């Protein structure tokens, strides 16, 4: 299967929200979608941040990941990192994270942070995925990585 990671385009809005709803349901959460996903351009791209999507050879969305810079700092939070349930553990998440971290470094961001879900039994894959990619706990349910020195 061929996966392409690219910057979000409005034509994918409905496919992203459907994929996120299904990904959430697959881990036992509601299919509710956060408001920022209904206006990715306004909430991420227009602010100078980034939102990536992964699409397969059929142009179906298999993953998404965004970041928002903490204003006035060299830190940013990762947001809305979802991989379609049937596509997990195929390297898509790692590929997306590497592309995002490279872009963040190019923007002068030195620290990437992430807030993990409260229900560890539901968000367990996040608790193992991020440490495998160099992230460390710095507060309850929060991890970070010095992406500047990890080039």
Residue pairs with C-beta under 8 A, 6 or more apart in sequence:
1 56
1 57
1 90
2 56
2 57
3 54
3 55
3 56
3 62
3 92
3 95
4 54
4 55
5 52
5 53
5 54
5 63
5 95
5 96
5 99
6 52
6 53
6 55
7 45
7 50
7 51
7 52
7 53
8 16
8 40
8 41
8 44
8 45
8 51
8 52
8 53
8 64
8 66
9 53
10 40
10 41
12 53
12 55
12 61
13 37
13 38
13 40
15 60
15 61
16 37
16 40
16 53
16 61
16 64
17 33
17 37
17 38
18 61
19 61
19 62
19 63
19 64
19 82
19 84
20 33
20 37
20 64
20 80
20 82
21 31
21 32
21 33
22 31
22 84
22 85
23 82
23 83
23 84
23 85
24 30
24 31
24 32
24 82
25 31
26 85
27 85
27 122
27 123
27 125
28 119
28 122
29 119
29 122
34 80
36 43
36 44
36 66
36 79
36 80
37 80
40 51
40 66
43 68
44 50
44 51
44 66
44 67
44 68
45 51
47 68
47 69
48 69
48 107
49 66
49 67
49 68
49 69
49 76
50 66
50 67
50 100
50 103
50 104
51 64
51 65
51 66
51 67
51 80
52 64
52 65
52 66
52 96
52 99
52 100
53 61
53 63
53 64
54 61
54 62
54 63
54 64
54 83
54 92
54 95
54 96
55 61
55 62
56 62
61 84
62 83
62 84
62 87
62 92
63 81
63 82
63 83
63 84
63 87
63 92
63 93
63 96
64 80
64 81
64 82
65 78
65 79
65 80
65 81
65 82
65 96
65 97
65 100
66 78
66 79
66 80
67 76
67 77
67 78
67 79
67 100
67 104
67 109
67 112
68 76
68 77
68 79
69 75
69 76
69 107
69 109
70 76
70 77
74 108
74 109
74 110
74 111
74 148
75 109
75 110
75 111
75 112
75 113
75 144
76 104
76 109
76 111
76 112
76 113
77 112
77 113
77 114
77 115
78 97
78 100
78 112
78 113
78 114
81 93
81 96
81 97
81 114
81 126
83 92
83 93
88 125
93 129
94 133
97 133
100 112
101 112
101 145
101 147
101 150
104 112
104 147
105 147
105 148
105 151
109 147
109 148
110 146
110 147
110 148
111 144
111 145
111 146
111 147
111 148
112 135
112 144
112 145
112 147
113 138
113 142
113 143
113 144
114 126
114 130
114 135
114 142
114 143
114 144
115 141
115 142
116 123
116 126
116 127
116 130
116 141
116 142
116 143
117 123
117 126
117 141
118 141
120 127
130 143
130 145
131 143
133 145
134 145
134 150
135 143
135 144
135 145
136 143
136 144
136 145
137 143
138 144
